[in-house]
């Protein structure tokens, strides 16, 4: 379901947006699972450090919790 949050798109603009979303969903569904693993492995976002706990009392307990 697509919801227009702001603005008033014309029917043509809305149809174009829906077509793009459908095309992306179809491409993702038909993609090779092994290729998807490779792209996740090479994703630069995985190199960004995870969110650290806020300092405070007993913050050491959450040091190794998954982010």
PDB file of N, CA, C, O and CB in Angstrom:
ATOM      1  N   UNK A   1       0.837  -1.166   0.000  1.00  0.00           N
ATOM      2  CA  UNK A   1       0.000   0.000   0.000  1.00  0.00           C
ATOM      3  C   UNK A   1       0.890   1.239   0.000  1.00  0.00           C
ATOM      4  O   UNK A   1       1.870   1.318   0.740  1.00  0.00           O
ATOM      5  CB  UNK A   1      -0.957  -0.007   1.209  1.00  0.00           C
ATOM      6  N   UNK A   2       0.537   2.181  -0.825  1.00  0.00           N
ATOM      7  CA  UNK A   2       1.271   3.436  -0.907  1.00  0.00           C
ATOM      8  C   UNK A   2       0.371   4.548  -0.415  1.00  0.00           C
ATOM      9  O   UNK A   2      -0.797   4.638  -0.795  1.00  0.00           O
ATOM     10  CB  UNK A   2       1.762   3.714  -2.355  1.00  0.00           C
ATOM     11  N   UNK A   3       0.928   5.390   0.434  1.00  0.00           N
ATOM     12  CA  UNK A   3       0.168   6.496   1.010  1.00  0.00           C
ATOM     13  C   UNK A   3       0.886   7.800   0.686  1.00  0.00           C
ATOM     14  O   UNK A   3       2.083   7.936   0.939  1.00  0.00           O
ATOM     15  CB  UNK A   3      -0.006   6.322   2.553  1.00  0.00           C
ATOM     16  N   UNK A   4       0.161   8.746   0.134  1.00  0.00           N
ATOM     17  CA  UNK A   4       0.722  10.062  -0.153  1.00  0.00           C
ATOM     18  C   UNK A   4       0.645  10.872   1.135  1.00  0.00           C
ATOM     19  O   UNK A   4      -0.440  11.155   1.642  1.00  0.00           O
ATOM     20  CB  UNK A   4      -0.042  10.779  -1.337  1.00  0.00           C
ATOM     21  N   UNK A   5       1.804  11.237   1.651  1.00  0.00           N
ATOM     22  CA  UNK A   5       1.858  11.948   2.924  1.00  0.00           C
ATOM     23  C   UNK A   5       1.816  13.458   2.713  1.00  0.00           C
ATOM     24  O   UNK A   5       1.207  14.185   3.497  1.00  0.00           O
ATOM     25  CB  UNK A   5       3.119  11.560   3.697  1.00  0.00           C
ATOM     26  N   UNK A   6       2.457  13.917   1.665  1.00  0.00           N
ATOM     27  CA  UNK A   6       2.530  15.353   1.431  1.00  0.00           C
ATOM     28  C   UNK A   6       2.383  15.626  -0.055  1.00  0.00           C
ATOM     29  O   UNK A   6       2.918  14.881  -0.876  1.00  0.00           O
ATOM     30  CB  UNK A   6       3.858  15.937   1.966  1.00  0.00           C
ATOM     31  N   UNK A   7       1.690  16.647  -0.400  1.00  0.00           N
ATOM     32  CA  UNK A   7       1.531  17.031  -1.791  1.00  0.00           C
ATOM     33  C   UNK A   7       0.282  16.437  -2.396  1.00  0.00           C
ATOM     34  O   UNK A   7      -0.484  15.736  -1.734  1.00  0.00           O
ATOM     35  CB  UNK A   7       2.733  16.613  -2.589  1.00  0.00           C
ATOM     36  N   UNK A   8       0.094  16.731  -3.660  1.00  0.00           N
ATOM     37  CA  UNK A   8      -1.078  16.254  -4.393  1.00  0.00           C
ATOM     38  C   UNK A   8      -0.613  15.795  -5.772  1.00  0.00           C
ATOM     39  O   UNK A   8      -0.673  16.564  -6.731  1.00  0.00           O
ATOM     40  CB  UNK A   8      -2.182  17.372  -4.506  1.00  0.00           C
ATOM     41  N   UNK A   9      -0.146  14.543  -5.881  1.00  0.00           N
ATOM     42  CA  UNK A   9       0.374  14.079  -7.167  1.00  0.00           C
ATOM     43  C   UNK A   9      -0.745  13.879  -8.180  1.00  0.00           C
ATOM     44  O   UNK A   9      -1.883  13.565  -7.833  1.00  0.00           O
ATOM     45  CB  UNK A   9       1.150  12.777  -6.986  1.00  0.00           C
ATOM     46  N   UNK A  10      -0.385  14.070  -9.428  1.00  0.00           N
ATOM     47  CA  UNK A  10      -1.340  13.797 -10.504  1.00  0.00           C
ATOM     48  C   UNK A  10      -1.445  12.287 -10.662  1.00  0.00           C
ATOM     49  O   UNK A  10      -0.569  11.558 -10.197  1.00  0.00           O
ATOM     50  CB  UNK A  10      -0.903  14.479 -11.853  1.00  0.00           C
ATOM     51  N   UNK A  11      -2.492  11.809 -11.303  1.00  0.00           N
ATOM     52  CA  UNK A  11      -2.599  10.361 -11.529  1.00  0.00           C
ATOM     53  C   UNK A  11      -1.407   9.797 -12.303  1.00  0.00           C
ATOM     54  O   UNK A  11      -0.995   8.661 -12.063  1.00  0.00           O
ATOM     55  CB  UNK A  11      -3.882  10.049 -12.280  1.00  0.00           C
ATOM     56  N   UNK A  12      -0.852  10.580 -13.226  1.00  0.00           N
ATOM     57  CA  UNK A  12       0.301  10.119 -13.998  1.00  0.00           C
ATOM     58  C   UNK A  12       1.535   9.984 -13.105  1.00  0.00           C
ATOM     59  O   UNK A  12       2.285   9.015 -13.223  1.00  0.00           O
ATOM     60  CB  UNK A  12       0.590  11.083 -15.161  1.00  0.00           C
ATOM     61  N   UNK A  13       1.745  10.950 -12.218  1.00  0.00           N
ATOM     62  CA  UNK A  13       2.882  10.884 -11.309  1.00  0.00           C
ATOM     63  C   UNK A  13       2.755   9.705 -10.351  1.00  0.00           C
ATOM     64  O   UNK A  13       3.734   9.013 -10.072  1.00  0.00           O
ATOM     65  CB  UNK A  13       3.008  12.187 -10.524  1.00  0.00           C
ATOM     66  N   UNK A  14       1.559   9.484  -9.859  1.00  0.00           N
ATOM     67  CA  UNK A  14       1.325   8.361  -8.955  1.00  0.00           C
ATOM     68  C   UNK A  14       1.521   7.030  -9.668  1.00  0.00           C
ATOM     69  O   UNK A  14       2.095   6.098  -9.104  1.00  0.00           O
ATOM     70  CB  UNK A  14      -0.081   8.437  -8.366  1.00  0.00           C
ATOM     71  N   UNK A  15       1.046   6.940 -10.910  1.00  0.00           N
ATOM     72  CA  UNK A  15       1.229   5.714 -11.687  1.00  0.00           C
ATOM     73  C   UNK A  15       2.710   5.458 -11.954  1.00  0.00           C
ATOM     74  O   UNK A  15       3.152   4.310 -11.919  1.00  0.00           O
ATOM     75  CB  UNK A  15       0.458   5.798 -13.015  1.00  0.00           C
ATOM     76  N   UNK A  16       3.476   6.504 -12.219  1.00  0.00           N
ATOM     77  CA  UNK A  16       4.913   6.343 -12.451  1.00  0.00           C
ATOM     78  C   UNK A  16       5.605   5.863 -11.184  1.00  0.00           C
ATOM     79  O   UNK A  16       6.475   4.993 -11.248  1.00  0.00           O
ATOM     80  CB  UNK A  16       5.540   7.666 -12.930  1.00  0.00           C
ATOM     81  N   UNK A  17       5.236   6.413 -10.040  1.00  0.00           N
ATOM     82  CA  UNK A  17       5.842   5.988  -8.781  1.00  0.00           C
ATOM     83  C   UNK A  17       5.519   4.532  -8.479  1.00  0.00           C
ATOM     84  O   UNK A  17       6.389   3.780  -8.040  1.00  0.00           O
ATOM     85  CB  UNK A  17       5.368   6.879  -7.634  1.00  0.00           C
ATOM     86  N   UNK A  18       4.285   4.135  -8.709  1.00  0.00           N
ATOM     87  CA  UNK A  18       3.882   2.746  -8.462  1.00  0.00           C
ATOM     88  C   UNK A  18       4.618   1.807  -9.412  1.00  0.00           C
ATOM     89  O   UNK A  18       5.020   0.715  -9.011  1.00  0.00           O
ATOM     90  CB  UNK A  18       2.352   2.581  -8.625  1.00  0.00           C
ATOM     91  N   UNK A  19       4.799   2.219 -10.664  1.00  0.00           N
ATOM     92  CA  UNK A  19       5.517   1.386 -11.630  1.00  0.00           C
ATOM     93  C   UNK A  19       6.965   1.169 -11.198  1.00  0.00           C
ATOM     94  O   UNK A  19       7.497   0.068 -11.341  1.00  0.00           O
ATOM     95  CB  UNK A  19       5.474   2.027 -13.024  1.00  0.00           C
ATOM     96  N   UNK A  20       7.599   2.201 -10.675  1.00  0.00           N
ATOM     97  CA  UNK A  20       8.986   2.079 -10.212  1.00  0.00           C
ATOM     98  C   UNK A  20       9.063   1.139  -9.022  1.00  0.00           C
ATOM     99  O   UNK A  20       9.956   0.293  -8.957  1.00  0.00           O
ATOM    100  CB  UNK A  20       9.562   3.458  -9.837  1.00  0.00           C
ATOM    101  N   UNK A  21       8.142   1.277  -8.085  1.00  0.00           N
ATOM    102  CA  UNK A  21       8.146   0.411  -6.902  1.00  0.00           C
ATOM    103  C   UNK A  21       7.915  -1.046  -7.313  1.00  0.00           C
ATOM    104  O   UNK A  21       8.581  -1.944  -6.798  1.00  0.00           O
ATOM    105  CB  UNK A  21       7.062   0.866  -5.888  1.00  0.00           C
ATOM    106  N   UNK A  22       6.990  -1.284  -8.223  1.00  0.00           N
ATOM    107  CA  UNK A  22       6.723  -2.647  -8.682  1.00  0.00           C
ATOM    108  C   UNK A  22       7.929  -3.226  -9.412  1.00  0.00           C
ATOM    109  O   UNK A  22       8.260  -4.398  -9.228  1.00  0.00           O
ATOM    110  CB  UNK A  22       5.495  -2.672  -9.595  1.00  0.00           C
ATOM    111  N   UNK A  23       8.580  -2.424 -10.230  1.00  0.00           N
ATOM    112  CA  UNK A  23       9.745  -2.917 -10.968  1.00  0.00           C
ATOM    113  C   UNK A  23      10.883  -3.272 -10.014  1.00  0.00           C
ATOM    114  O   UNK A  23      11.552  -4.288 -10.199  1.00  0.00           O
ATOM    115  CB  UNK A  23      10.219  -1.868 -11.990  1.00  0.00           C
ATOM    116  N   UNK A  24      11.107  -2.439  -8.993  1.00  0.00           N
ATOM    117  CA  UNK A  24      12.157  -2.727  -8.011  1.00  0.00           C
ATOM    118  C   UNK A  24      11.838  -3.983  -7.214  1.00  0.00           C
ATOM    119  O   UNK A  24      12.727  -4.789  -6.938  1.00  0.00           O
ATOM    120  CB  UNK A  24      12.341  -1.541  -7.063  1.00  0.00           C
ATOM    121  N   UNK A  25      10.553  -4.153  -6.839  1.00  0.00           N
ATOM    122  CA  UNK A  25      10.156  -5.340  -6.084  1.00  0.00           C
ATOM    123  C   UNK A  25      10.325  -6.595  -6.932  1.00  0.00           C
ATOM    124  O   UNK A  25      10.779  -7.624  -6.432  1.00  0.00           O
ATOM    125  CB  UNK A  25       8.700  -5.213  -5.604  1.00  0.00           C
ATOM    126  N   UNK A  26       9.965  -6.519  -8.206  1.00  0.00           N
ATOM    127  CA  UNK A  26      10.112  -7.672  -9.088  1.00  0.00           C
ATOM    128  C   UNK A  26      11.582  -8.016  -9.299  1.00  0.00           C
ATOM    129  O   UNK A  26      11.946  -9.191  -9.336  1.00  0.00           O
ATOM    130  CB  UNK A  26       9.435  -7.404 -10.434  1.00  0.00           C
ATOM    131  N   UNK A  27      12.422  -7.002  -9.437  1.00  0.00           N
ATOM    132  CA  UNK A  27      13.851  -7.249  -9.624  1.00  0.00           C
ATOM    133  C   UNK A  27      14.458  -7.864  -8.367  1.00  0.00           C
ATOM    134  O   UNK A  27      15.303  -8.754  -8.458  1.00  0.00           O
ATOM    135  CB  UNK A  27      14.584  -5.943  -9.984  1.00  0.00           C
ATOM    136  N   UNK A  28      14.040  -7.403  -7.212  1.00  0.00           N
ATOM    137  CA  UNK A  28      14.571  -7.956  -5.965  1.00  0.00           C
ATOM    138  C   UNK A  28      14.098  -9.386  -5.752  1.00  0.00           C
ATOM    139  O   UNK A  28      14.847 -10.215  -5.235  1.00  0.00           O
ATOM    140  CB  UNK A  28      14.156  -7.088  -4.776  1.00  0.00           C
ATOM    141  N   UNK A  29      12.875  -9.682  -6.142  1.00  0.00           N
ATOM    142  CA  UNK A  29      12.339 -11.027  -5.963  1.00  0.00           C
ATOM    143  C   UNK A  29      13.001 -12.032  -6.903  1.00  0.00           C
ATOM    144  O   UNK A  29      13.155 -13.202  -6.551  1.00  0.00           O
ATOM    145  CB  UNK A  29      10.834 -11.023  -6.185  1.00  0.00           C
ATOM    146  N   UNK A  30      13.387 -11.592  -8.075  1.00  0.00           N
ATOM    147  CA  UNK A  30      13.974 -12.508  -9.041  1.00  0.00           C
ATOM    148  C   UNK A  30      15.499 -12.545  -8.977  1.00  0.00           C
ATOM    149  O   UNK A  30      16.134 -13.291  -9.722  1.00  0.00           O
ATOM    150  CB  UNK A  30      13.537 -12.130 -10.426  1.00  0.00           C
ATOM    151  N   UNK A  31      16.085 -11.748  -8.095  1.00  0.00           N
ATOM    152  CA  UNK A  31      17.547 -11.712  -7.996  1.00  0.00           C
ATOM    153  C   UNK A  31      18.062 -13.035  -7.441  1.00  0.00           C
ATOM    154  O   UNK A  31      17.385 -13.713  -6.668  1.00  0.00           O
ATOM    155  CB  UNK A  31      18.011 -10.533  -7.101  1.00  0.00           C
ATOM    156  N   UNK A  32      19.258 -13.379  -7.849  1.00  0.00           N
ATOM    157  CA  UNK A  32      19.915 -14.591  -7.389  1.00  0.00           C
ATOM    158  C   UNK A  32      20.268 -14.432  -5.902  1.00  0.00           C
ATOM    159  O   UNK A  32      20.889 -13.433  -5.537  1.00  0.00           O
ATOM    160  CB  UNK A  32      21.191 -14.892  -8.242  1.00  0.00           C
ATOM    161  N   UNK A  33      19.892 -15.386  -5.031  1.00  0.00           N
ATOM    162  CA  UNK A  33      20.214 -15.253  -3.604  1.00  0.00           C
ATOM    163  C   UNK A  33      21.707 -15.149  -3.327  1.00  0.00           C
ATOM    164  O   UNK A  33      22.113 -14.444  -2.403  1.00  0.00           O
ATOM    165  CB  UNK A  33      19.655 -16.424  -2.846  1.00  0.00           C
ATOM    166  N   UNK A  34      22.528 -15.835  -4.110  1.00  0.00           N
ATOM    167  CA  UNK A  34      23.964 -15.749  -3.910  1.00  0.00           C
ATOM    168  C   UNK A  34      24.485 -14.360  -4.249  1.00  0.00           C
ATOM    169  O   UNK A  34      25.396 -13.864  -3.586  1.00  0.00           O
ATOM    170  CB  UNK A  34      24.677 -16.797  -4.749  1.00  0.00           C
ATOM    171  N   UNK A  35      23.920 -13.726  -5.271  1.00  0.00           N
ATOM    172  CA  UNK A  35      24.329 -12.368  -5.628  1.00  0.00           C
ATOM    173  C   UNK A  35      23.949 -11.402  -4.524  1.00  0.00           C
ATOM    174  O   UNK A  35      24.676 -10.445  -4.256  1.00  0.00           O
ATOM    175  CB  UNK A  35      23.693 -11.935  -6.958  1.00  0.00           C
ATOM    176  N   UNK A  36      22.811 -11.644  -3.879  1.00  0.00           N
ATOM    177  CA  UNK A  36      22.382 -10.779  -2.791  1.00  0.00           C
ATOM    178  C   UNK A  36      23.360 -10.876  -1.615  1.00  0.00           C
ATOM    179  O   UNK A  36      23.639  -9.871  -0.963  1.00  0.00           O
ATOM    180  CB  UNK A  36      20.956 -11.150  -2.340  1.00  0.00           C
ATOM    181  N   UNK A  37      23.887 -12.090  -1.338  1.00  0.00           N
ATOM    182  CA  UNK A  37      24.852 -12.260  -0.264  1.00  0.00           C
ATOM    183  C   UNK A  37      26.136 -11.489  -0.561  1.00  0.00           C
ATOM    184  O   UNK A  37      26.726 -10.887   0.336  1.00  0.00           O
ATOM    185  CB  UNK A  37      25.158 -13.744  -0.055  1.00  0.00           C
ATOM    186  N   UNK A  38      26.561 -11.510  -1.808  1.00  0.00           N
ATOM    187  CA  UNK A  38      27.773 -10.799  -2.184  1.00  0.00           C
ATOM    188  C   UNK A  38      27.571  -9.303  -2.007  1.00  0.00           C
ATOM    189  O   UNK A  38      28.464  -8.617  -1.510  1.00  0.00           O
ATOM    190  CB  UNK A  38      28.169 -11.124  -3.633  1.00  0.00           C
ATOM    191  N   UNK A  39      26.407  -8.779  -2.407  1.00  0.00           N
ATOM    192  CA  UNK A  39      26.198  -7.348  -2.284  1.00  0.00           C
ATOM    193  C   UNK A  39      26.118  -6.935  -0.818  1.00  0.00           C
ATOM    194  O   UNK A  39      26.575  -5.849  -0.464  1.00  0.00           O
ATOM    195  CB  UNK A  39      24.931  -6.930  -3.023  1.00  0.00           C
ATOM    196  N   UNK A  40      25.547  -7.777   0.042  1.00  0.00           N
ATOM    197  CA  UNK A  40      25.519  -7.451   1.463  1.00  0.00           C
ATOM    198  C   UNK A  40      26.929  -7.484   2.039  1.00  0.00           C
ATOM    199  O   UNK A  40      27.257  -6.677   2.909  1.00  0.00           O
ATOM    200  CB  UNK A  40      24.604  -8.423   2.225  1.00  0.00           C
ATOM    201  N   UNK A  41      27.752  -8.389   1.576  1.00  0.00           N
ATOM    202  CA  UNK A  41      29.114  -8.486   2.074  1.00  0.00           C
ATOM    203  C   UNK A  41      29.917  -7.253   1.661  1.00  0.00           C
ATOM    204  O   UNK A  41      30.746  -6.770   2.432  1.00  0.00           O
ATOM    205  CB  UNK A  41      29.788  -9.768   1.556  1.00  0.00           C
ATOM    206  N   UNK A  42      29.681  -6.747   0.468  1.00  0.00           N
ATOM    207  CA  UNK A  42      30.442  -5.595  -0.002  1.00  0.00           C
ATOM    208  C   UNK A  42      29.787  -4.266   0.361  1.00  0.00           C
ATOM    209  O   UNK A  42      30.267  -3.212  -0.055  1.00  0.00           O
ATOM    210  CB  UNK A  42      30.619  -5.678  -1.495  1.00  0.00           C
ATOM    211  N   UNK A  43      28.718  -4.297   1.118  1.00  0.00           N
ATOM    212  CA  UNK A  43      28.017  -3.088   1.521  1.00  0.00           C
ATOM    213  C   UNK A  43      28.896  -2.272   2.467  1.00  0.00           C
ATOM    214  O   UNK A  43      29.326  -2.784   3.500  1.00  0.00           O
ATOM    215  CB  UNK A  43      26.668  -3.436   2.192  1.00  0.00           C
ATOM    216  N   UNK A  44      29.171  -1.000   2.127  1.00  0.00           N
ATOM    217  CA  UNK A  44      30.032  -0.204   3.000  1.00  0.00           C
ATOM    218  C   UNK A  44      29.397   0.092   4.358  1.00  0.00           C
ATOM    219  O   UNK A  44      30.109   0.451   5.296  1.00  0.00           O
ATOM    220  CB  UNK A  44      30.385   1.094   2.318  1.00  0.00           C
ATOM    221  N   UNK A  45      28.103  -0.048   4.485  1.00  0.00           N
ATOM    222  CA  UNK A  45      27.440   0.241   5.763  1.00  0.00           C
ATOM    223  C   UNK A  45      27.869  -0.746   6.848  1.00  0.00           C
ATOM    224  O   UNK A  45      27.765  -0.440   8.036  1.00  0.00           O
ATOM    225  CB  UNK A  45      25.914   0.200   5.593  1.00  0.00           C
ATOM    226  N   UNK A  46      28.345  -1.913   6.457  1.00  0.00           N
ATOM    227  CA  UNK A  46      28.750  -2.877   7.477  1.00  0.00           C
ATOM    228  C   UNK A  46      30.026  -2.443   8.188  1.00  0.00           C
ATOM    229  O   UNK A  46      30.341  -2.961   9.259  1.00  0.00           O
ATOM    230  CB  UNK A  46      28.948  -4.251   6.853  1.00  0.00           C
ATOM    231  N   UNK A  47      30.763  -1.500   7.609  1.00  0.00           N
ATOM    232  CA  UNK A  47      31.985  -1.008   8.221  1.00  0.00           C
ATOM    233  C   UNK A  47      31.730   0.105   9.229  1.00  0.00           C
ATOM    234  O   UNK A  47      32.620   0.470   9.996  1.00  0.00           O
ATOM    235  CB  UNK A  47      32.927  -0.522   7.159  1.00  0.00           C
ATOM    236  N   UNK A  48      30.514   0.643   9.225  1.00  0.00           N
ATOM    237  CA  UNK A  48      30.177   1.714  10.159  1.00  0.00           C
ATOM    238  C   UNK A  48      30.054   1.102  11.550  1.00  0.00           C
ATOM    239  O   UNK A  48      29.380   0.086  11.722  1.00  0.00           O
ATOM    240  CB  UNK A  48      28.851   2.446   9.740  1.00  0.00           C
ATOM    241  N   UNK A  49      30.696   1.708  12.540  1.00  0.00           N
ATOM    242  CA  UNK A  49      30.607   1.136  13.882  1.00  0.00           C
ATOM    243  C   UNK A  49      29.166   1.127  14.384  1.00  0.00           C
ATOM    244  O   UNK A  49      28.380   2.027  14.091  1.00  0.00           O
ATOM    245  CB  UNK A  49      31.497   1.917  14.853  1.00  0.00           C
ATOM    246  N   UNK A  50      28.848   0.097  15.138  1.00  0.00           N
ATOM    247  CA  UNK A  50      27.496   0.007  15.670  1.00  0.00           C
ATOM    248  C   UNK A  50      27.290   1.021  16.770  1.00  0.00           C
ATOM    249  O   UNK A  50      28.241   1.575  17.321  1.00  0.00           O
ATOM    250  CB  UNK A  50      27.211  -1.397  16.188  1.00  0.00           C
ATOM    251  N   UNK A  51      26.041   1.250  17.075  1.00  0.00           N
ATOM    252  CA  UNK A  51      25.696   2.237  18.086  1.00  0.00           C
ATOM    253  C   UNK A  51      26.175   1.762  19.447  1.00  0.00           C
ATOM    254  O   UNK A  51      25.916   0.623  19.836  1.00  0.00           O
ATOM    255  CB  UNK A  51      24.178   2.498  18.105  1.00  0.00           C
ATOM    256  N   UNK A  52      26.864   2.617  20.163  1.00  0.00           N
ATOM    257  CA  UNK A  52      27.379   2.270  21.482  1.00  0.00           C
ATOM    258  C   UNK A  52      26.379   2.681  22.556  1.00  0.00           C
ATOM    259  O   UNK A  52      25.589   3.602  22.349  1.00  0.00           O
ATOM    260  CB  UNK A  52      28.744   2.941  21.729  1.00  0.00           C
ATOM    261  N   UNK A  53      26.409   2.006  23.702  1.00  0.00           N
ATOM    262  CA  UNK A  53      25.484   2.371  24.772  1.00  0.00           C
ATOM    263  C   UNK A  53      25.829   3.744  25.341  1.00  0.00           C
ATOM    264  O   UNK A  53      26.979   4.180  25.292  1.00  0.00           O
ATOM    265  CB  UNK A  53      25.507   1.315  25.885  1.00  0.00           C
ATOM    266  N   UNK A  54      24.825   4.409  25.877  1.00  0.00           N
ATOM    267  CA  UNK A  54      25.050   5.704  26.504  1.00  0.00           C
ATOM    268  C   UNK A  54      25.802   5.501  27.811  1.00  0.00           C
ATOM    269  O   UNK A  54      25.510   4.568  28.559  1.00  0.00           O
ATOM    270  CB  UNK A  54      23.710   6.446  26.748  1.00  0.00           C
ATOM    271  N   UNK A  55      26.768   6.367  28.090  1.00  0.00           N
ATOM    272  CA  UNK A  55      27.479   6.224  29.350  1.00  0.00           C
ATOM    273  C   UNK A  55      26.548   6.497  30.530  1.00  0.00           C
ATOM    274  O   UNK A  55      25.632   7.314  30.442  1.00  0.00           O
ATOM    275  CB  UNK A  55      28.685   7.167  29.393  1.00  0.00           C
ATOM    276  N   UNK A  56      26.794   5.822  31.590  1.00  0.00           N
ATOM    277  CA  UNK A  56      25.992   6.005  32.785  1.00  0.00           C
ATOM    278  C   UNK A  56      26.187   4.846  33.725  1.00  0.00           C
ATOM    279  O   UNK A  56      27.033   3.983  33.492  1.00  0.00           O
ATOM    280  CB  UNK A  56      24.522   6.161  32.434  1.00  0.00           C
ATOM    281  N   UNK A  57      25.412   4.821  34.786  1.00  0.00           N
ATOM    282  CA  UNK A  57      25.541   3.725  35.735  1.00  0.00           C
ATOM    283  C   UNK A  57      25.264   2.380  35.056  1.00  0.00           C
ATOM    284  O   UNK A  57      24.280   2.234  34.331  1.00  0.00           O
ATOM    285  CB  UNK A  57      24.588   3.931  36.919  1.00  0.00           C
ATOM    286  N   UNK A  58      26.113   1.433  35.292  1.00  0.00           N
ATOM    287  CA  UNK A  58      25.988   0.071  34.776  1.00  0.00           C
ATOM    288  C   UNK A  58      26.036   0.000  33.248  1.00  0.00           C
ATOM    289  O   UNK A  58      25.523  -0.960  32.673  1.00  0.00           O
ATOM    290  CB  UNK A  58      24.699  -0.537  35.264  1.00  0.00           C
ATOM    291  N   UNK A  59      26.636   0.982  32.575  1.00  0.00           N
ATOM    292  CA  UNK A  59      26.737   0.964  31.114  1.00  0.00           C
ATOM    293  C   UNK A  59      27.620  -0.179  30.642  1.00  0.00           C
ATOM    294  O   UNK A  59      27.475  -0.641  29.510  1.00  0.00           O
ATOM    295  CB  UNK A  59      27.285   2.297  30.598  1.00  0.00           C
ATOM    296  N   UNK A  60      28.529  -0.644  31.484  1.00  0.00           N
ATOM    297  CA  UNK A  60      29.413  -1.738  31.098  1.00  0.00           C
ATOM    298  C   UNK A  60      28.632  -2.997  30.785  1.00  0.00           C
ATOM    299  O   UNK A  60      29.104  -3.839  30.021  1.00  0.00           O
ATOM    300  CB  UNK A  60      30.421  -2.015  32.194  1.00  0.00           C
ATOM    301  N   UNK A  61      27.430  -3.148  31.369  1.00  0.00           N
ATOM    302  CA  UNK A  61      26.635  -4.357  31.111  1.00  0.00           C
ATOM    303  C   UNK A  61      26.177  -4.443  29.657  1.00  0.00           C
ATOM    304  O   UNK A  61      26.044  -5.537  29.108  1.00  0.00           O
ATOM    305  CB  UNK A  61      25.419  -4.392  32.034  1.00  0.00           C
ATOM    306  N   UNK A  62      25.940  -3.305  29.043  1.00  0.00           N
ATOM    307  CA  UNK A  62      25.434  -3.322  27.673  1.00  0.00           C
ATOM    308  C   UNK A  62      26.519  -3.131  26.621  1.00  0.00           C
ATOM    309  O   UNK A  62      26.212  -2.931  25.446  1.00  0.00           O
ATOM    310  CB  UNK A  62      24.398  -2.259  27.508  1.00  0.00           C
ATOM    311  N   UNK A  63      27.772  -3.191  27.026  1.00  0.00           N
ATOM    312  CA  UNK A  63      28.865  -2.959  26.098  1.00  0.00           C
ATOM    313  C   UNK A  63      28.866  -3.934  24.932  1.00  0.00           C
ATOM    314  O   UNK A  63      29.124  -3.533  23.797  1.00  0.00           O
ATOM    315  CB  UNK A  63      30.169  -3.041  26.821  1.00  0.00           C
ATOM    316  N   UNK A  64      28.589  -5.184  25.183  1.00  0.00           N
ATOM    317  CA  UNK A  64      28.659  -6.198  24.130  1.00  0.00           C
ATOM    318  C   UNK A  64      27.292  -6.654  23.648  1.00  0.00           C
ATOM    319  O   UNK A  64      27.189  -7.701  23.009  1.00  0.00           O
ATOM    320  CB  UNK A  64      29.433  -7.385  24.620  1.00  0.00           C
ATOM    321  N   UNK A  65      26.245  -5.900  23.933  1.00  0.00           N
ATOM    322  CA  UNK A  65      24.923  -6.237  23.409  1.00  0.00           C
ATOM    323  C   UNK A  65      24.895  -5.946  21.911  1.00  0.00           C
ATOM    324  O   UNK A  65      25.508  -4.980  21.456  1.00  0.00           O
ATOM    325  CB  UNK A  65      23.804  -5.440  24.149  1.00  0.00           C
ATOM    326  N   UNK A  66      24.196  -6.766  21.152  1.00  0.00           N
ATOM    327  CA  UNK A  66      24.114  -6.486  19.709  1.00  0.00           C
ATOM    328  C   UNK A  66      23.347  -5.183  19.470  1.00  0.00           C
ATOM    329  O   UNK A  66      22.386  -4.874  20.174  1.00  0.00           O
ATOM    330  CB  UNK A  66      23.426  -7.664  18.955  1.00  0.00           C
ATOM    331  N   UNK A  67      23.791  -4.432  18.469  1.00  0.00           N
ATOM    332  CA  UNK A  67      23.200  -3.133  18.168  1.00  0.00           C
ATOM    333  C   UNK A  67      22.010  -3.272  17.357  1.00  0.00           C
ATOM    334  O   UNK A  67      21.380  -2.274  17.008  1.00  0.00           O
ATOM    335  CB  UNK A  67      24.147  -2.249  17.487  1.00  0.00           C
TER     336      UNK A  67
END
